[in-house]
Amino acid sequence: MIQRFDAGKRMSEATVHGGIVYLAGQVPEDTSADAEGQTRQVLAEIDALLEKAGSDKRRILRAQIYLADIADFDAMNRAWDAWVVPGEAPARATVQAPLARAGWKVEIVVTAAL
């Protein structure tokens, strides 16, 4: 069985299968915020989606972080470090990549256990 959350024409924000939650790339709503602020927004969206699916940030297995500019790495990490549960950080990769919309500084994809 596959569950889909916030399914739209093009994609679902999250899918669940086999005890694993797969989130689509989460991006900020407010592009006027700096990289730290945008990261906080994205992490709040991740928290909400994981809760809908029956999981939480303590159960994240892997995170993939895309930065429009790698110079924002430290700012993103300030928000990340304040959010992640000490001792329960997931496996993580961070890369610089062009993002789909101007103004987006960060996009984060996570996979979590139920």
Secondary structure, DSSP 8 states (H G I E B T S, - for coil): --EEEEE-SS-EEEEEETTEEEE--B--S-TTS-HHHHHHHHHHHHHHHHHHHT--GGGEEEEEEEESSGGGHHHHHHHHHHHS-TT---EEEEEE---SSTT--EEEEEEEE-
